[in-house]
Amino acid sequence: MKIACLLGVSDYKNCTPLPGCINDLELMEKLLHATGEYTEVCRIDGNQPSVQVKQELVEFFTRHR
């Protein structure tokens, strides 16, 4: 079983947005799915609070422990 976790944050409160991050995230996700080798890909993007990101990561990795 192969799993992948992709994190792409392009919006920051005190910095210039980085739209390339979302583009890279989308391309990488398409590539991983195209290989057909990954049973699940966790994608986290946007401007989520760190508490929410941590919770998503814990849930994802706990499922695949």
MOPAC internal coordinates of N, CA, C and O (Angstrom, degrees):
PM7 1SCF
backbone

  N    0.0000 0     0.00 0     0.00 0    0    0    0
  C    1.4334 1     0.00 0     0.00 0    1    0    0
  C    1.5290 1   109.33 1     0.00 0    2    1    0
  O    1.2310 1   121.09 1   -47.40 1    3    2    1
  N    1.3194 1   115.52 1   132.60 1    3    2    1
  C    1.4577 1   121.22 1   175.34 1    5    3    2
  C    1.5191 1   108.34 1  -119.16 1    6    5    3
  O    1.2310 1   121.31 1   -43.93 1    7    6    5
  N    1.3211 1   115.11 1   136.07 1    7    6    5
  C    1.4543 1   120.77 1   175.19 1    9    7    6
  C    1.5258 1   107.90 1  -127.35 1   10    9    7
  O    1.2310 1   121.18 1   -19.94 1   11   10    9
  N    1.3215 1   115.35 1   160.06 1   11   10    9
  C    1.4609 1   119.96 1   178.74 1   13   11   10
  C    1.5166 1   108.79 1  -140.88 1   14   13   11
  O    1.2310 1   121.16 1   -32.28 1   15   14   13
  N    1.3012 1   115.39 1   147.72 1   15   14   13
  C    1.4543 1   122.00 1   176.60 1   17   15   14
  C    1.5228 1   107.54 1  -125.79 1   18   17   15
  O    1.2310 1   120.87 1   -59.96 1   19   18   17
  N    1.3231 1   115.94 1   120.04 1   19   18   17
  C    1.4578 1   121.44 1  -179.24 1   21   19   18
  C    1.5232 1   109.40 1  -113.87 1   22   21   19
  O    1.2310 1   120.70 1   -52.46 1   23   22   21
  N    1.3149 1   116.26 1   127.54 1   23   22   21
  C    1.4606 1   122.08 1   177.47 1   25   23   22
  C    1.5170 1   108.45 1  -118.91 1   26   25   23
  O    1.2310 1   120.69 1   -53.56 1   27   26   25
  N    1.3178 1   116.28 1   126.44 1   27   26   25
  C    1.4581 1   120.18 1   179.16 1   29   27   26
  C    1.5122 1   110.40 1  -142.30 1   30   29   27
  O    1.2310 1   120.94 1   -72.95 1   31   30   29
  N    1.3031 1   115.81 1   107.05 1   31   30   29
  C    1.4608 1   120.71 1   179.55 1   33   31   30
  C    1.5223 1   107.38 1  -113.96 1   34   33   31
  O    1.2310 1   121.13 1   -56.05 1   35   34   33
  N    1.3257 1   115.44 1   123.95 1   35   34   33
  C    1.4609 1   119.02 1  -178.44 1   37   35   34
  C    1.5214 1   112.67 1  -114.89 1   38   37   35
  O    1.2310 1   119.91 1   167.17 1   39   38   37
  N    1.3137 1   117.77 1   -12.83 1   39   38   37
  C    1.4622 1   121.43 1  -178.44 1   41   39   38
  C    1.5194 1   110.10 1  -112.54 1   42   41   39
  O    1.2310 1   121.34 1   -51.95 1   43   42   41
  N    1.3211 1   115.04 1   128.05 1   43   42   41
  C    1.4593 1   121.32 1   179.67 1   45   43   42
  C    1.5141 1   109.00 1  -127.98 1   46   45   43
  O    1.2310 1   120.63 1   -28.55 1   47   46   45
  N    1.3181 1   116.41 1   151.45 1   47   46   45
  C    1.4684 1   120.67 1  -178.67 1   49   47   46
  C    1.5206 1   112.27 1   -69.66 1   50   49   47
  O    1.2310 1   120.02 1   137.87 1   51   50   49
  N    1.3249 1   117.56 1   -42.13 1   51   50   49
  C    1.4661 1   120.85 1  -172.70 1   53   51   50
  C    1.5178 1   114.24 1  -113.79 1   54   53   51
  O    1.2310 1   120.29 1  -164.21 1   55   54   53
  N    1.3386 1   117.05 1    15.79 1   55   54   53
  C    1.4647 1   120.80 1  -178.33 1   57   55   54
  C    1.5206 1   110.06 1  -135.78 1   58   57   55
  O    1.2310 1   121.23 1   -16.49 1   59   58   57
  N    1.2959 1   115.24 1   163.51 1   59   58   57
  C    1.4551 1   121.38 1   176.60 1   61   59   58
  C    1.5265 1   109.48 1   -67.08 1   62   61   59
  O    1.2310 1   120.07 1   -42.44 1   63   62   61
  N    1.3417 1   117.47 1   137.56 1   63   62   61
  C    1.4728 1   120.15 1   178.16 1   65   63   62
  C    1.5265 1   111.74 1   -58.19 1   66   65   63
  O    1.2310 1   120.87 1   -30.18 1   67   66   65
  N    1.3134 1   115.95 1   149.82 1   67   66   65
  C    1.4588 1   122.36 1   180.00 1   69   67   66
  C    1.5349 1   109.27 1  -120.33 1   70   69   67
  O    1.2310 1   119.92 1  -100.88 1   71   70   69
  N    1.3354 1   117.76 1    79.12 1   71   70   69
  C    1.4667 1   120.24 1  -176.13 1   73   71   70
  C    1.5210 1   113.36 1   -61.38 1   74   73   71
  O    1.2310 1   119.73 1   157.60 1   75   74   73
  N    1.2967 1   118.11 1   -22.40 1   75   74   73
  C    1.4595 1   121.15 1   178.35 1   77   75   74
  C    1.5171 1   112.56 1   -62.63 1   78   77   75
  O    1.2310 1   120.19 1   151.53 1   79   78   77
  N    1.3259 1   117.25 1   -28.47 1   79   78   77
  C    1.4705 1   120.74 1   179.82 1   81   79   78
  C    1.5221 1   111.34 1   -62.35 1   82   81   79
  O    1.2310 1   120.25 1   136.42 1   83   82   81
  N    1.3202 1   117.12 1   -43.58 1   83   82   81
  C    1.4677 1   120.45 1   179.82 1   85   83   82
  C    1.5173 1   109.78 1   -68.38 1   86   85   83
  O    1.2310 1   120.09 1   139.86 1   87   86   85
  N    1.3267 1   117.43 1   -40.14 1   87   86   85
  C    1.4645 1   120.31 1   177.33 1   89   87   86
  C    1.5258 1   110.77 1   -60.06 1   90   89   87
  O    1.2310 1   120.56 1   134.07 1   91   90   89
  N    1.3244 1   116.53 1   -45.93 1   91   90   89
  C    1.4673 1   121.07 1   178.71 1   93   91   90
  C    1.5190 1   111.03 1   -62.33 1   94   93   91
  O    1.2310 1   120.69 1   138.82 1   95   94   93
  N    1.3212 1   116.28 1   -41.18 1   95   94   93
  C    1.4606 1   121.13 1   179.72 1   97   95   94
  C    1.5282 1   110.75 1   -61.51 1   98   97   95
  O    1.2310 1   120.48 1   133.86 1   99   98   97
  N    1.3189 1   116.68 1   -46.14 1   99   98   97
  C    1.4600 1   120.78 1  -179.87 1  101   99   98
  C    1.5247 1   111.72 1   -63.45 1  102  101   99
  O    1.2310 1   120.46 1   136.71 1  103  102  101
  N    1.3231 1   116.72 1   -43.29 1  103  102  101
  C    1.4671 1   120.33 1   178.94 1  105  103  102
  C    1.5275 1   111.57 1   -64.42 1  106  105  103
  O    1.2310 1   120.28 1   137.78 1  107  106  105
  N    1.3317 1   117.06 1   -42.22 1  107  106  105
  C    1.4557 1   120.52 1  -179.97 1  109  107  106
  C    1.5251 1   110.58 1   -65.64 1  110  109  107
  O    1.2310 1   120.38 1   140.23 1  111  110  109
  N    1.3225 1   116.87 1   -39.77 1  111  110  109
  C    1.4613 1   120.06 1   178.63 1  113  111  110
  C    1.5303 1   110.67 1   -63.51 1  114  113  111
  O    1.2310 1   120.27 1   136.73 1  115  114  113
  N    1.3225 1   117.09 1   -43.27 1  115  114  113
  C    1.4694 1   120.68 1   177.57 1  117  115  114
  C    1.5228 1   110.78 1   -61.97 1  118  117  115
  O    1.2310 1   120.53 1   138.54 1  119  118  117
  N    1.3141 1   116.60 1   -41.46 1  119  118  117
  C    1.4604 1   121.05 1   179.74 1  121  119  118
  C    1.5279 1   111.27 1   -62.95 1  122  121  119
  O    1.2310 1   120.54 1   133.83 1  123  122  121
  N    1.3229 1   116.58 1   -46.17 1  123  122  121
  C    1.4655 1   119.99 1  -179.95 1  125  123  122
  C    1.5224 1   111.46 1   -62.43 1  126  125  123
  O    1.2310 1   120.22 1   138.02 1  127  126  125
  N    1.3306 1   117.19 1   -41.98 1  127  126  125
  C    1.4624 1   120.02 1   178.19 1  129  127  126
  C    1.5268 1   111.17 1   -66.76 1  130  129  127
  O    1.2310 1   120.45 1   143.09 1  131  130  129
  N    1.3316 1   116.75 1   -36.91 1  131  130  129
  C    1.4667 1   120.92 1  -178.72 1  133  131  130
  C    1.5192 1   112.45 1   -64.97 1  134  133  131
  O    1.2310 1   120.25 1   151.09 1  135  134  133
  N    1.3349 1   117.13 1   -28.91 1  135  134  133
  C    1.4576 1   119.20 1   179.70 1  137  135  134
  C    1.5219 1   111.23 1   -69.85 1  138  137  135
  O    1.2310 1   120.78 1   153.51 1  139  138  137
  N    1.3385 1   116.10 1   -26.49 1  139  138  137
  C    1.4576 1   120.16 1  -178.06 1  141  139  138
  C    1.5250 1   113.27 1    70.15 1  142  141  139
  O    1.2310 1   120.11 1  -167.69 1  143  142  141
  N    1.3129 1   117.39 1    12.31 1  143  142  141
  C    1.4586 1   121.45 1  -176.35 1  145  143  142
  C    1.5281 1   113.83 1   -97.05 1  146  145  143
  O    1.2310 1   120.20 1   169.13 1  147  146  145
  N    1.3234 1   117.23 1   -10.87 1  147  146  145
  C    1.4557 1   119.82 1  -174.81 1  149  147  146
  C    1.5216 1   110.62 1  -105.74 1  150  149  147
  O    1.2310 1   121.11 1   -51.79 1  151  150  149
  N    1.3296 1   115.47 1   128.21 1  151  150  149
  C    1.4575 1   120.03 1  -179.40 1  153  151  150
  C    1.5208 1   111.03 1   -77.24 1  154  153  151
  O    1.2310 1   120.31 1   151.08 1  155  154  153
  N    1.3329 1   117.02 1   -28.92 1  155  154  153
  C    1.4606 1   120.32 1   177.14 1  157  155  154
  C    1.5207 1   109.79 1  -154.80 1  158  157  155
  O    1.2310 1   121.33 1   -39.52 1  159  158  157
  N    1.3282 1   115.06 1   140.48 1  159  158  157
  C    1.4578 1   121.67 1   176.38 1  161  159  158
  C    1.5258 1   107.13 1  -122.38 1  162  161  159
  O    1.2310 1   120.90 1   -59.30 1  163  162  161
  N    1.3157 1   115.88 1   120.70 1  163  162  161
  C    1.4615 1   121.89 1   176.03 1  165  163  162
  C    1.5224 1   107.13 1   -91.23 1  166  165  163
  O    1.2310 1   120.90 1   -55.97 1  167  166  165
  N    1.3213 1   115.88 1   124.03 1  167  166  165
  C    1.4662 1   120.60 1  -179.60 1  169  167  166
  C    1.5249 1   108.60 1  -117.99 1  170  169  167
  O    1.2310 1   121.12 1   -55.41 1  171  170  169
  N    1.3078 1   115.47 1   124.59 1  171  170  169
  C    1.4591 1   120.98 1   177.07 1  173  171  170
  C    1.5164 1   107.16 1  -124.86 1  174  173  171
  O    1.2310 1   121.42 1   -60.38 1  175  174  173
  N    1.3197 1   114.88 1   119.62 1  175  174  173
  C    1.4623 1   119.83 1   179.42 1  177  175  174
  C    1.5182 1   109.59 1  -140.38 1  178  177  175
  O    1.2310 1   121.16 1     0.95 1  179  178  177
  N    1.2923 1   115.39 1  -179.05 1  179  178  177
  C    1.4556 1   119.75 1   178.56 1  181  179  178
  C    1.5105 1   112.36 1    86.27 1  182  181  179
  O    1.2310 1   121.94 1    15.47 1  183  182  181
  N    1.3011 1   113.89 1  -164.53 1  183  182  181
  C    1.4579 1   120.53 1  -176.69 1  185  183  182
  C    1.5233 1   108.60 1  -115.33 1  186  185  183
  O    1.2310 1   120.63 1  -111.64 1  187  186  185
  N    1.3087 1   116.40 1    68.36 1  187  186  185
  C    1.4559 1   122.48 1  -177.86 1  189  187  186
  C    1.5211 1   109.96 1   -89.33 1  190  189  187
  O    1.2310 1   120.77 1   -30.80 1  191  190  189
  N    1.3175 1   116.13 1   149.20 1  191  190  189
  C    1.4686 1   118.58 1   174.31 1  193  191  190
  C    1.5322 1   110.51 1   -62.35 1  194  193  191
  O    1.2310 1   120.59 1   -31.88 1  195  194  193
  N    1.3169 1   116.49 1   148.12 1  195  194  193
  C    1.4650 1   120.09 1  -176.71 1  197  195  194
  C    1.5265 1   111.91 1   -60.55 1  198  197  195
  O    1.2310 1   119.89 1   148.57 1  199  198  197
  N    1.3205 1   117.82 1   -31.43 1  199  198  197
  C    1.4646 1   120.80 1   178.38 1  201  199  198
  C    1.5277 1   110.30 1   -61.90 1  202  201  199
  O    1.2310 1   120.40 1   138.92 1  203  202  201
  N    1.3108 1   116.84 1   -41.08 1  203  202  201
  C    1.4708 1   121.16 1   179.52 1  205  203  202
  C    1.5245 1   110.94 1   -68.58 1  206  205  203
  O    1.2310 1   120.26 1   138.55 1  207  206  205
  N    1.3216 1   117.10 1   -41.45 1  207  206  205
  C    1.4643 1   120.81 1   178.32 1  209  207  206
  C    1.5251 1   110.30 1   -61.77 1  210  209  207
  O    1.2310 1   120.48 1   134.31 1  211  210  209
  N    1.3228 1   116.69 1   -45.69 1  211  210  209
  C    1.4656 1   120.65 1   178.73 1  213  211  210
  C    1.5235 1   111.06 1   -59.49 1  214  213  211
  O    1.2310 1   120.45 1   137.70 1  215  214  213
  N    1.3299 1   116.75 1   -42.30 1  215  214  213
  C    1.4562 1   120.60 1  -179.18 1  217  215  214
  C    1.5250 1   110.85 1   -64.44 1  218  217  215
  O    1.2310 1   120.00 1   136.95 1  219  218  217
  N    1.3189 1   117.60 1   -43.05 1  219  218  217
  C    1.4667 1   120.93 1   178.15 1  221  219  218
  C    1.5289 1   111.11 1   -61.67 1  222  221  219
  O    1.2310 1   120.70 1   138.44 1  223  222  221
  N    1.3273 1   116.28 1   -41.56 1  223  222  221
  C    1.4674 1   120.07 1   179.24 1  225  223  222
  C    1.5253 1   111.53 1   -65.91 1  226  225  223
  O    1.2310 1   120.33 1   136.47 1  227  226  225
  N    1.3175 1   116.97 1   -43.53 1  227  226  225
  C    1.4640 1   120.80 1   178.66 1  229  227  226
  C    1.5276 1   110.03 1   -60.65 1  230  229  227
  O    1.2310 1   120.19 1   133.99 1  231  230  229
  N    1.3275 1   117.24 1   -46.01 1  231  230  229
  C    1.4647 1   120.83 1  -179.64 1  233  231  230
  C    1.5234 1   111.39 1   -62.75 1  234  233  231
  O    1.2310 1   120.19 1   137.03 1  235  234  233
  N    1.3365 1   117.25 1   -42.97 1  235  234  233
  C    1.4514 1   121.86 1  -179.09 1  237  235  234
  C    1.5311 1   111.07 1   -62.62 1  238  237  235
  O    1.2310 1   120.74 1   129.81 1  239  238  237
  N    1.3244 1   116.20 1   -50.19 1  239  238  237
  C    1.4616 1   119.25 1  -176.37 1  241  239  238
  C    1.5231 1   112.17 1   -74.01 1  242  241  239
  O    1.2310 1   119.93 1   151.80 1  243  242  241
  N    1.3111 1   117.74 1   -28.20 1  243  242  241
  C    1.4630 1   120.71 1   175.83 1  245  243  242
  C    1.5333 1   110.18 1   -65.72 1  246  245  243
  O    1.2310 1   120.18 1   139.74 1  247  246  245
  N    1.3256 1   117.27 1   -40.26 1  247  246  245
  C    1.4682 1   120.97 1   177.62 1  249  247  246
  C    1.5175 1   111.73 1   -61.50 1  250  249  247
  O    1.2310 1   119.92 1   150.84 1  251  250  249
  N    1.3050 1   117.75 1   -29.16 1  251  250  249
  C    1.4674 1   121.76 1  -174.10 1  253  251  250
  C    1.5266 1   113.03 1  -109.72 1  254  253  251
  O    1.2310 1   121.00 1  -158.40 1  255  254  253
  N    1.2933 1   115.70 1    21.60 1  255  254  253
  C    1.4649 1   120.86 1  -179.55 1  257  255  254
  C    1.4953 1   110.60 1   -69.26 1  258  257  255
  O    1.2310 1   120.10 1   180.00 1  259  258  257

